[in-house]
Amino acid sequence: WPETEGREGLEQTFNEMLTGKHGEYKLTFDKDGRKTSDKLITPPEPGYNVVTTLDLRLQQLAEKALEAKAKRGAIVIIDPNNGDILALASWPTFDPNLFVPSISTEQLKILQNDPDIPLLPRAYRSSYPPGSTFKIAVGIAALESGAVYPDDRYECVPSIQIGNVTFHNWKKGNRGALNFVQALTESCDTWFYQVGIKTGAQPIIDWALQLGFGAKCGIPLRGEAEGRVPNDEYMKATHGRRLLNGDIANMSIGQGDTQVTPLQMAQAMGVVANEGTLYQTRLVQQVQTFDNQIVTAYQVRAKRTLNLSSETLDQLRTGMIDVVNGGGGTAHQASLDNAEVAGKTGTAQWGPKNKERTAAWFAGFLPADQPRYAFAAIYEGDVGSKVHGGSAAAPMIADI
């Protein structure tokens, strides 16, 4: 029999356990070539089974939503109460059976040259600027460091001068003085520029790292991207300067050099949903033998607890519920009749200037009062097309 070998994903990681062992037969023949005896020396051993945390139905629904509404994108759904990955979907996808027993050169070329890159598992191997979804981290930093109090109001002006650059809000008119919940609901950029600079880079960086950004989630899949939370060292190495106020303003709305994977985003939303515990994300529950003996088990494990004040958590939850259900919210297309969704949209410019595309995000959790699902959805726009998290990503979550 030809040997087979896992080359990608879980089949690669668990290749040895999945493979099993060959058995051995001893055959004897007489001088005329007639078989005189056969004896089983060693029985073959079937490979072990790898049991994942995926919820098959949710995985199917996530792929269906992507297929219907996105040319390219990803959706990750996590159980916020234990870190289990329930859906890890990327689009477009490919048929893995094409590679069995081996793929033809023509077929491989088609896959490799496809401009939509179907061989790329975007859910964990791609990172994107998070856009306004990152305002959750900025809000935590501002409220927890005491730079801003829930009742403080800042003007949501159309634009603001920082250094010699003018930074704009995505809405043209003046929205008046807003508090945190209102600014999050409307996703007012100029509010977050002011508050981000007042908070300072370090608390924002620290809280973003606490939420799991800028580090691999540690799932058993090769090539997980670690994203990036830019700090002074990174800025010096890349741009020859430390983080300036303009960089902090960019970071405050999830632009600039910040990069996040869909998996990290879902993980961070899980932390907010369960009020401050970062669980080790789990993709595999256990490896077991053919007759269900456990070989290796991966326990649920809390990596750390973020000591978030109940006031900060209340502010976040109220703002995220209003994003979906409130008057000026940006994600009305994700609201449901039978469950209250809490979320945050994000729309970020991404890629080199001449080929700039939009990454449209929607991330959050539901039901808002006792969360069972934390999620992140991203829609990759085409060059030159304008898409928004509220209209491109939020409806996919509503569908699921």
C-alpha positions as CSV (number, residue, x, y, z in Angstrom):
1,W,0.0,0.0,0.0
2,P,1.2,3.5,-0.6
3,E,2.1,5.5,2.5
4,T,0.0,8.5,3.1
5,E,1.1,11.5,5.2
6,G,-0.7,14.6,6.5
7,R,0.7,17.7,4.9
8,E,-1.5,20.4,6.3
9,G,-3.7,21.3,9.2
10,L,-4.5,18.8,11.9
11,E,-3.5,15.9,9.7
12,Q,0.0,17.3,9.6
13,T,0.2,18.0,13.3
14,F,-1.2,14.6,14.4
15,N,0.3,12.7,11.5
16,E,2.1,10.1,13.6
17,M,-1.0,9.4,15.8
18,L,-3.3,9.2,12.8
19,T,-1.1,6.8,10.8
20,G,-1.4,3.5,12.7
21,K,1.1,0.7,12.2
22,H,1.5,-2.0,9.5
23,G,0.9,-5.6,10.4
24,E,3.1,-8.5,9.3
25,Y,2.3,-11.7,7.5
26,K,4.5,-14.7,7.1
27,L,3.9,-16.8,4.0
28,T,5.7,-20.0,3.1
29,F,5.7,-21.7,-0.3
30,D,6.9,-25.1,-1.5
31,K,9.4,-25.5,-4.4
32,D,6.6,-25.4,-7.0
33,G,5.3,-22.1,-5.7
34,R,2.3,-23.4,-3.9
35,K,1.5,-21.7,-0.6
36,T,1.8,-24.1,2.3
37,S,1.1,-21.8,5.3
38,D,0.3,-18.3,6.2
39,K,0.6,-16.8,9.7
40,L,-0.1,-13.4,11.1
41,I,3.0,-12.3,13.0
42,T,2.0,-8.8,14.1
43,P,-1.6,-7.6,13.8
44,P,-2.0,-4.1,12.2
45,E,-2.9,-1.3,14.5
46,P,-5.4,1.3,13.4
47,G,-4.4,4.9,13.8
48,Y,-5.8,7.0,16.6
49,N,-8.7,9.3,16.3
50,V,-8.4,13.1,16.8
51,V,-11.5,14.6,18.4
52,T,-11.9,18.3,17.7
53,T,-13.9,20.9,19.6
54,L,-15.7,22.0,16.3
55,D,-19.4,22.0,16.2
56,L,-20.2,20.5,12.8
57,R,-23.4,22.4,12.4
58,L,-21.9,25.8,13.3
59,Q,-18.9,25.1,11.0
60,Q,-21.3,24.3,8.1
61,L,-23.4,27.5,8.8
62,A,-20.2,29.6,9.0
63,E,-19.0,28.3,5.6
64,K,-22.4,28.8,4.1
65,A,-22.6,32.4,5.3
66,L,-19.2,33.1,3.8
67,E,-20.1,31.4,0.5
68,A,-23.3,33.4,0.2
69,K,-21.9,36.8,1.3
70,A,-18.1,37.0,0.8
71,K,-15.7,36.3,-2.0
72,R,-13.0,36.1,0.6
73,G,-13.1,36.1,4.4
74,A,-13.2,34.2,7.6
75,I,-15.5,33.5,10.6
76,V,-14.4,32.1,14.0
77,I,-16.8,31.2,16.7
78,I,-15.6,30.4,20.2
79,D,-17.3,29.3,23.4
80,P,-16.3,32.1,25.8
81,N,-16.8,29.9,28.8
82,N,-14.0,27.5,28.1
83,G,-12.1,28.7,25.0
84,D,-13.3,25.9,22.7
85,I,-13.3,26.7,19.0
86,L,-16.7,25.9,17.6
87,A,-16.2,27.1,14.0
88,L,-13.0,28.0,12.2
89,A,-14.0,28.8,8.7
90,S,-12.1,30.4,5.8
91,W,-13.3,31.3,2.3
92,P,-12.7,30.5,-0.5
93,T,-11.9,26.9,0.3
94,F,-10.6,24.0,-1.7
95,D,-11.4,20.3,-1.9
96,P,-8.7,18.4,0.1
97,N,-9.6,15.2,-1.8
98,L,-7.8,16.7,-4.8
99,F,-4.6,16.0,-3.0
100,V,-5.4,12.2,-2.5
101,P,-3.4,10.2,-3.5
102,S,-1.6,13.1,-5.2
103,I,-2.6,16.3,-7.0
104,S,-1.9,16.8,-10.7
105,T,0.5,19.7,-11.6
106,E,-2.3,21.4,-13.5
107,Q,-4.7,21.3,-10.6
108,L,-2.1,22.6,-8.2
109,K,-1.2,25.5,-10.6
110,I,-4.9,26.5,-10.7
111,L,-5.1,26.5,-6.9
112,Q,-1.8,28.4,-6.5
113,N,-2.5,31.0,-9.2
114,D,-6.1,31.7,-8.0
115,P,-6.2,35.4,-7.1
116,D,-8.5,34.6,-4.2
117,I,-5.8,32.3,-2.6
118,P,-8.0,29.4,-1.6
119,L,-5.0,27.5,0.0
120,L,-4.7,30.2,2.6
121,P,-6.6,29.5,5.9
122,R,-7.5,33.1,6.6
123,A,-9.0,32.4,10.0
124,Y,-5.7,31.9,11.7
125,R,-2.9,32.4,9.1
126,S,-3.9,35.9,7.9
127,S,-3.7,39.0,10.0
128,Y,-5.5,42.3,9.2
129,P,-5.8,45.8,10.6
130,P,-8.7,45.5,13.1
131,G,-10.2,48.9,12.5
132,S,-12.8,50.0,15.0
133,T,-13.1,46.6,16.6
134,F,-9.9,47.6,18.3
135,K,-11.7,50.4,20.1
136,I,-12.7,47.7,22.6
137,A,-9.1,47.4,23.7
138,V,-8.6,51.2,23.6
139,G,-11.8,51.7,25.7
140,I,-10.6,49.2,28.3
141,A,-7.2,50.9,28.5
142,A,-8.8,54.4,28.8
143,L,-11.3,53.4,31.5
144,E,-9.0,51.1,33.5
145,S,-6.1,53.6,33.6
146,G,-8.5,56.3,34.7
147,A,-7.6,58.5,31.7
148,V,-11.3,58.7,31.1
149,Y,-14.4,58.2,33.2
150,P,-17.7,56.9,31.9
151,D,-19.4,60.3,32.2
152,D,-16.6,62.3,30.5
153,R,-17.6,63.8,27.3
154,Y,-15.4,64.6,24.3
155,E,-16.5,66.4,21.1
156,C,-17.1,64.2,18.2
157,V,-15.8,66.6,15.6
158,P,-15.5,65.9,11.8
159,S,-11.6,66.2,12.0
160,I,-8.8,66.9,14.3
161,Q,-5.2,68.2,13.8
162,I,-2.4,66.1,15.2
163,G,1.0,67.3,14.5
164,N,0.9,68.3,10.9
165,V,-1.7,65.8,9.8
166,T,-5.4,66.1,9.8
167,F,-7.3,63.0,11.1
168,H,-10.9,62.6,10.1
169,N,-14.0,61.0,11.5
170,W,-15.8,58.6,9.1
171,K,-18.9,60.9,9.5
172,K,-18.8,64.3,8.0
173,G,-20.9,66.4,10.5
174,N,-20.2,67.4,14.1
175,R,-21.9,64.9,16.4
176,G,-21.5,66.9,19.6
177,A,-20.1,65.9,23.0
178,L,-20.3,62.1,23.5
179,N,-19.5,59.8,26.5
180,F,-17.8,56.4,26.0
181,V,-20.9,54.4,25.3
182,Q,-22.2,56.9,22.7
183,A,-18.7,57.1,21.1
184,L,-18.5,53.3,20.9
185,T,-22.0,53.0,19.5
186,E,-21.4,55.5,16.7
187,S,-17.8,54.5,16.4
188,C,-16.6,58.1,16.5
189,D,-13.0,58.2,15.3
190,T,-12.2,61.7,16.5
191,W,-13.4,60.9,20.0
192,F,-11.0,57.9,20.1
193,Y,-8.1,59.9,18.7
194,Q,-8.4,62.3,21.7
195,V,-9.0,59.6,24.3
196,G,-6.2,57.4,22.9
197,I,-3.6,60.2,23.1
198,K,-4.8,61.1,26.6
199,T,-4.5,57.5,27.7
200,G,-1.1,57.1,26.1
201,A,0.5,54.3,24.0
202,Q,1.6,52.1,26.9
203,P,-1.8,51.3,28.6
204,I,-3.3,50.6,25.1
205,I,-0.4,48.2,24.2
206,D,-0.5,46.5,27.7
207,W,-4.3,45.9,27.6
208,A,-4.2,44.7,23.9
209,L,-1.5,42.1,24.9
210,Q,-3.6,41.1,27.9
211,L,-6.5,40.5,25.5
212,G,-4.3,38.1,23.5
213,F,-3.4,40.3,20.6
214,G,0.1,40.2,19.3
215,A,0.7,36.6,20.3
216,K,-0.2,33.2,18.8
217,C,-3.3,31.6,20.3
218,G,-1.4,28.4,20.3
219,I,-3.7,26.1,18.4
220,P,-2.1,22.9,17.1
221,L,-1.9,24.1,13.5
222,R,1.3,25.2,11.7
223,G,1.7,28.7,10.5
224,E,-0.5,30.6,12.8
225,A,0.1,34.3,12.4
226,E,0.9,36.2,15.6
227,G,-0.4,39.6,14.5
228,R,1.2,42.8,15.8
229,V,0.7,45.4,18.5
230,P,3.3,48.0,17.5
231,N,5.5,49.4,20.3
232,D,8.5,51.8,20.4
233,E,11.0,49.0,19.4
234,Y,8.9,48.0,16.4
235,M,8.4,51.6,15.3
236,K,12.2,52.4,15.6
237,A,13.1,49.3,13.6
238,T,10.5,49.8,10.9
239,H,10.0,53.6,10.7
240,G,13.0,54.9,12.4
241,R,11.1,56.7,15.2
242,R,9.2,56.0,18.4
243,L,5.4,56.0,18.7
244,L,4.2,59.5,18.2
245,N,0.8,61.0,18.8
246,G,-0.2,60.4,15.2
247,D,0.6,56.7,15.6
248,I,-1.4,56.5,18.8
249,A,-4.3,58.1,17.0
250,N,-4.0,55.5,14.3
251,M,-3.8,52.7,16.8
252,S,-6.8,54.1,18.7
253,I,-9.0,53.2,15.6
254,G,-7.1,50.0,14.8
255,Q,-5.2,51.4,11.8
256,G,-1.5,51.9,11.2
257,D,0.7,48.9,12.0
258,T,-1.7,47.0,14.2
259,Q,-2.5,43.5,12.8
260,V,-5.0,40.9,14.2
261,T,-6.1,37.4,13.1
262,P,-9.8,36.5,13.1
263,L,-9.0,33.8,15.7
264,Q,-7.3,36.4,18.0
265,M,-10.3,38.7,17.6
266,A,-12.8,36.0,18.6
267,Q,-10.5,35.1,21.6
268,A,-10.5,38.7,22.8
269,M,-14.3,38.9,22.4
270,G,-14.5,35.8,24.5
271,V,-12.6,37.5,27.3
272,V,-15.0,40.5,27.3
273,A,-18.0,38.1,27.1
274,N,-16.9,36.0,30.2
275,E,-15.9,39.2,32.1
276,G,-12.1,38.8,32.1
277,T,-10.8,35.3,31.7
278,L,-8.5,34.4,28.8
279,Y,-8.8,30.7,28.1
280,Q,-6.3,28.7,26.1
281,T,-8.2,28.3,22.8
282,R,-8.8,24.7,22.2
283,L,-9.2,23.0,18.8
284,V,-8.6,19.4,19.9
285,Q,-10.3,17.9,22.9
286,Q,-8.5,14.6,22.9
287,V,-6.7,11.9,20.9
288,Q,-8.2,8.4,21.5
289,T,-7.6,4.9,20.3
290,F,-9.9,3.0,18.0
291,D,-11.8,1.6,21.0
292,N,-12.1,5.1,22.7
293,Q,-9.2,4.8,25.2
294,I,-7.9,8.3,25.7
295,V,-4.3,8.7,24.6
296,T,-3.9,12.5,25.1
297,A,-6.4,14.9,26.5
298,Y,-6.2,18.7,26.3
299,Q,-7.8,20.2,29.4
300,V,-9.7,23.5,29.5
301,R,-7.1,26.0,30.9
302,A,-7.4,29.6,32.0
303,K,-4.2,31.3,30.9
304,R,-4.9,34.5,32.9
305,T,-7.5,36.7,34.5
306,L,-7.7,40.3,33.5
307,N,-8.8,42.3,36.6
308,L,-11.4,44.4,34.8
309,S,-13.7,46.5,37.0
310,S,-17.4,45.8,36.8
311,E,-17.9,49.4,35.7
312,T,-15.6,49.0,32.7
313,L,-17.4,45.7,31.8
314,D,-20.8,47.4,32.1
315,Q,-19.7,50.2,29.8
316,L,-18.4,47.8,27.2
317,R,-21.4,45.6,27.3
318,T,-23.8,48.6,27.1
319,G,-21.9,50.1,24.2
320,M,-21.7,46.8,22.3
321,I,-25.4,46.1,22.7
322,D,-26.1,49.6,21.4
323,V,-23.9,49.1,18.4
324,V,-26.3,46.4,17.3
325,N,-29.6,47.5,18.8
326,G,-29.3,51.3,19.6
327,G,-30.4,54.3,17.5
328,G,-27.0,55.3,16.1
329,G,-25.5,51.9,16.1
330,T,-23.4,50.7,13.2
331,A,-24.5,47.0,13.2
332,H,-28.3,47.0,12.9
333,Q,-27.9,44.2,10.3
334,A,-26.8,41.8,13.0
335,S,-29.8,42.3,15.3
336,L,-31.9,39.3,16.0
337,D,-35.4,38.9,17.4
338,N,-34.7,36.0,19.7
339,A,-31.3,36.9,21.1
340,E,-29.6,40.1,22.1
341,V,-26.3,40.4,20.1
342,A,-23.4,42.6,21.5
343,G,-20.8,43.5,18.9
344,K,-18.5,46.0,17.3
345,T,-18.0,46.8,13.6
346,G,-14.7,47.7,12.1
347,T,-13.7,48.9,8.6
348,A,-10.0,49.2,7.9
349,Q,-7.8,50.3,5.0
350,W,-5.4,47.5,4.3
351,G,-2.5,46.8,1.9
352,P,-0.2,49.0,-0.1
353,K,-1.7,52.4,-1.2
354,N,-1.9,51.6,-4.9
355,K,-3.7,48.3,-4.2
356,E,-5.6,49.4,-1.1
357,R,-8.5,47.1,0.0
358,T,-10.9,47.2,2.9
359,A,-11.1,44.7,5.7
360,A,-14.6,44.8,7.1
361,W,-15.1,43.3,10.6
362,F,-17.9,42.4,12.9
363,A,-16.9,40.9,16.3
364,G,-18.8,40.3,19.5
365,F,-20.8,37.8,21.5
366,L,-24.3,36.6,22.2
367,P,-26.7,36.3,24.0
368,A,-25.5,39.6,25.6
369,D,-26.6,38.7,29.1
370,Q,-25.2,35.2,29.3
371,P,-22.9,34.7,26.4
372,R,-22.6,31.3,24.8
373,Y,-20.8,32.3,21.6
374,A,-18.0,34.8,20.9
375,F,-17.4,35.5,17.3
376,A,-15.3,37.4,14.7
377,A,-16.2,37.7,11.1
378,I,-14.1,39.4,8.4
379,Y,-14.9,40.3,4.8
380,E,-12.1,41.1,2.5
381,G,-13.1,43.8,0.0
382,D,-11.9,44.1,-3.6
383,V,-9.4,46.8,-4.6
384,G,-11.2,50.1,-4.9
385,S,-14.5,48.8,-3.5
386,K,-15.9,50.4,-0.4
387,V,-17.4,48.0,2.1
388,H,-18.3,48.4,5.8
389,G,-18.2,46.0,8.7
390,G,-21.9,46.8,9.4
391,S,-23.1,46.0,5.9
392,A,-20.6,43.3,4.9
393,A,-19.7,41.3,8.0
394,A,-22.6,41.8,10.5
395,P,-25.2,40.1,8.2
396,M,-23.0,36.9,8.0
397,I,-23.2,36.6,11.8
398,A,-27.0,37.3,11.8
399,D,-27.4,34.5,9.2
400,I,-25.5,32.0,11.3
